[in-house]
Amino acid sequence: MNKDETVRQIGVDCHRKFSTVSARDGMGRIMWRDRLEHEDRRPLRRRLRTWPEGTPIVLEATFGWGWLADELLAAGLEPHLASSRKVAAWRHLLLSSIQTNCATFPGKVEQQMG
């Protein structure tokens, strides 16, 4: 897992027992992915402190996100809440776009998902 200084934003999908994480560079390419377990917050806090300070964090605003936003702030990160309905709509549009491109331009899917 390479957490170098090219990370421009991190997306966090918060669930009850864990969160999934994707870090992206300035071009929107995925730099690394991670899974944060919520059971013991000490390892979670240590992991958050390894992320580049001041990085914008897009946190999907679902039930139970408040404590995680507090942990992100305490780690020197910049949490920004995203509407879960808008995120779901964006995912749908992205998948539709990928499927359309796959049908019309074979071989481009790897580039888009890359």
C-alpha positions as CSV (number, residue, x, y, z in Angstrom):
1,M,0.0,0.0,0.0
2,N,1.7,3.2,-1.2
3,K,0.6,6.3,0.6
4,D,2.9,8.7,-1.2
5,E,2.4,12.5,-1.4
6,T,0.5,12.3,-4.8
7,V,-2.8,11.5,-3.0
8,R,-5.2,14.4,-3.7
9,Q,-8.4,13.0,-2.0
10,I,-9.6,10.0,-0.2
11,G,-13.1,8.6,-0.4
12,V,-14.5,6.8,2.7
13,D,-17.7,4.6,2.6
14,C,-18.6,4.2,6.3
15,H,-20.4,1.0,7.4
16,R,-21.4,-0.1,10.9
17,K,-18.3,-2.3,11.6
18,F,-15.8,-1.1,8.9
19,S,-15.2,1.5,6.3
20,T,-13.8,1.0,2.8
21,V,-11.3,3.6,1.5
22,S,-10.0,4.7,-1.9
23,A,-7.2,7.2,-2.3
24,R,-7.0,9.1,-5.7
25,D,-4.3,11.2,-7.3
26,G,-4.9,14.5,-9.1
27,M,-6.0,12.7,-12.3
28,G,-8.6,10.7,-10.4
29,R,-6.7,7.4,-10.6
30,I,-6.8,5.1,-7.6
31,M,-3.5,5.1,-5.7
32,W,-4.5,2.6,-3.0
33,R,-7.5,1.0,-1.3
34,D,-8.0,0.0,2.3
35,R,-10.4,-1.3,4.8
36,L,-10.7,0.3,8.2
37,E,-12.1,-1.9,11.0
38,H,-14.1,0.0,13.6
39,E,-14.0,-2.4,16.5
40,D,-10.8,-1.0,18.1
41,R,-10.3,2.7,17.4
42,R,-6.6,2.7,18.5
43,P,-5.3,0.9,15.3
44,L,-7.8,3.0,13.2
45,R,-6.3,6.3,14.7
46,R,-2.8,5.1,13.9
47,R,-3.7,4.3,10.3
48,L,-5.5,7.7,9.8
49,R,-2.3,9.5,11.0
50,T,-0.4,7.8,8.2
51,W,-2.5,9.6,5.6
52,P,-1.1,12.9,4.2
53,E,-2.1,15.7,6.6
54,G,-4.7,18.1,5.2
55,T,-6.0,15.6,2.6
56,P,-9.7,16.2,1.7
57,I,-11.7,13.2,2.7
58,V,-15.1,12.6,1.0
59,L,-17.2,10.9,3.6
60,E,-20.4,9.3,2.5
61,A,-23.0,10.8,5.0
62,T,-24.9,7.7,6.1
63,F,-26.1,6.8,9.6
64,G,-23.2,6.8,12.1
65,W,-20.7,9.0,10.3
66,G,-20.3,11.6,13.1
67,W,-17.7,9.8,15.1
68,L,-15.6,9.0,12.0
69,A,-15.6,12.7,11.0
70,D,-14.3,13.6,14.5
71,E,-11.5,11.0,14.1
72,L,-10.6,12.3,10.7
73,L,-10.4,15.9,12.0
74,A,-8.3,14.7,15.0
75,A,-5.8,13.1,12.5
76,G,-5.4,16.4,10.7
77,L,-7.5,15.5,7.7
78,E,-10.3,17.5,6.0
79,P,-13.6,15.6,6.1
80,H,-16.3,16.7,3.6
81,L,-19.8,15.0,3.8
82,A,-21.4,13.7,0.6
83,S,-25.1,12.9,0.3
84,S,-25.5,9.1,0.1
85,R,-28.3,9.6,-2.5
86,K,-26.1,11.7,-4.7
87,V,-23.2,9.3,-4.3
88,A,-25.5,6.4,-5.3
89,A,-26.7,8.4,-8.4
90,W,-23.1,9.1,-9.3
91,R,-22.2,5.4,-9.1
92,H,-25.2,4.6,-11.3
93,L,-24.1,7.2,-13.9
94,L,-20.5,6.0,-13.8
95,L,-21.5,2.4,-14.4
96,S,-23.9,3.4,-17.2
97,S,-21.1,5.3,-18.8
98,I,-18.7,2.4,-18.5
99,Q,-21.2,0.0,-19.9
100,T,-21.9,2.3,-22.9
101,N,-18.2,2.8,-23.6
102,C,-17.7,-1.0,-23.3
103,A,-20.4,-1.6,-26.0
104,T,-19.1,1.1,-28.3
105,F,-15.3,1.1,-27.6
106,P,-14.1,-2.3,-26.6
107,G,-10.9,-2.2,-24.6
108,K,-11.6,1.2,-23.0
109,V,-13.1,-0.2,-19.8
110,E,-9.7,-1.0,-18.4
111,Q,-8.7,2.6,-18.9
112,Q,-11.7,4.0,-17.1
113,M,-11.6,1.6,-14.2
114,G,-7.8,1.6,-14.1
